Amino acid sequence: MGVLEHFDDPHIIKMLKEMAEAGKYIVIGVPYSGSVIYKIAKDYSQEKNTWEYRFERDFFTFKDLFRSAGIIPLYEEVIGVVAEAGYMKRINSEGITTLIGHNLQKYFRGYSPVGSWLIAIGTKDPKYAQLFESVNDDNKIRFQQDGAIIEEIKLPSVSIIIPFYNGKEYLGQVLNNISNIQYPCFEVIFVNDGSVDDSNELLKHEIERYNNLRDKVVIHNLVSNVGTFRARYEGVKLCSGEYVFFHDIDDSIFYKSLKRLALHKANIEDNYFIAVSCALKKGLNFTGEIWYHKFLPNVIDYILLELISLSGKVSLINTLLDKENLKDIYSKLIVLFEDIGVKEMKVAEDTILVDEFFLSGIYKGVIPVYYTYQGYETGNPFSMSKQIEQRAKDIPIQCAYSLVKCKKKSILSKIDITELEDKILRRAMQIYNEKLYKTFYDNFHYYKSIFEKKL
């Protein structure tokens, strides 16, 4: 990627012919000249003599060059929803975030093309062209020493679990969002966490407007408010899908997310966690800010980073989780929490689940992906992420649990544990005022002593 655009057609055709001899398929990535921002940035920079490349040709398609090289064009797609905004720095860097938000808006609504890179696939062999053309969502190409075969893919059933408490203002938005999901086998379980408004009645009424959802939606009503952690667990016990997809009622799901995640799952070992980054939004509009997941070499590194920052580094939301593994871990944590008197956990509840997935060895690695995003609502004043007092109360539970687990499993030495504990408390002192720090400190030491006995 990012090379061919600096050559003229005869040289590109020569390189394509050489590539066709070396591989069964050719995958090309070049700047997409149909991107208005890319084209304006390029023209503007050339006028200002700030364009560092002497020559860069335009690409609106790669099909003609493929054919000129004796290659059969098979597929083209424009990607780079976020990358496109990088060209704004050549014009006005202050507009980068605005453009990312604008692109995400189009991306989530299915507008195409959106991005600044053209990806093209081709082959010179009619046999491999025919093989490629036979691929769909139900199968894939598997290469072997003696050639390639078509292998069947069975898309798994997915249960989308959405807990809510007094969430009537988001019901219309979430139903419209999930009605556009492109996936053949999913159900949606709304867990009404003891709402005291009329959101339950409104939900039942609104569902009738969507013919494609009536047979997919289940509403499970809890007698009292038990918090997100336990409400999700009730959904897990009730669901029938092979995989669970947690979602929050004020967030948005990318309409191709389930399919892309499922196809990704089909091509990797099941002991890798696919981490979906958060694209921030307010209401229906994306802000352009994205909370990216980092690539770290070891799952324990994610736990250590979250402990010293007091912030989760891997999101449990909007990804596919094996239901049986999830149910097993969830049930053990529920029993533990009941035993030690934790009736509800409203903050860091997803982080403690992720940590247990990692510490129990179910996942050996994290794969951050950027072909889908969680549309993360930042404008909800009742979001638990904004409740500072609740954070000072609940986060130390998660910190104490993961710290003791690391100690019990001998992941860290006694010296490392002591240093890590010191970093946790120093970070808490930086974040909270004196009163809330005392809450954090007391809860941390209280639950640490309990977990030392129970784990």
Salt bridges, closest charged atoms under 4 A:
GLU5 OE2 - HIS6 NE2 3.69
ASP8 OD1 - HIS11 ND1 2.62
ASP9 OD1 - ARG57 NH1 2.22
GLU21 OE2 - LYS124 NZ 2.47
ASP43 OD2 - LYS39 NZ 3.50
GLU52 OE1 - ARG90 NH2 2.94
GLU56 OE1 - HIS6 ND1 3.98
ASP58 OD2 - LYS39 NZ 3.76
ASP58 OD1 - LYS42 NZ 3.04
ASP64 OD1 - ARG67 NH1 3.64
GLU77 OE2 - ARG260 NH2 3.93
ASP137 OD2 - LYS259 NZ 2.90
GLU151 OE2 - LYS140 NZ 3.76
GLU151 OE1 - ARG142 NE 2.69
ASP198 OD1 - LYS168 NZ 3.30
GLU206 OE2 - HIS205 ND1 3.82
GLU206 OE1 - ARG209 NH1 2.71
GLU208 OE1 - ARG214 NE 3.60
GLU234 OE2 - LYS237 NZ 3.26
GLU242 OE2 - LYS154 NZ 3.36
ASP248 OD1 - ARG232 NH2 3.02
GLU269 OE1 - LYS364 NZ 3.43
ASP270 OD1 - LYS265 NZ 3.53
ASP328 OD2 - LYS332 NZ 3.41
GLU338 OE2 - ARG230 NH1 3.37
ASP339 OD2 - LYS454 NZ 2.95
GLU344 OE2 - LYS346 NZ 3.54
GLU349 OE2 - ARG232 NH1 3.32
GLU356 OE2 - LYS405 NZ 3.49
GLU377 OE1 - LYS281 NZ 3.22
GLU421 OE1 - LYS448 NZ 3.60
ASP422 OD2 - ARG426 NE 2.79
ASP442 OD2 - LYS438 NZ 2.74
GLU452 OE2 - LYS407 NZ 3.23
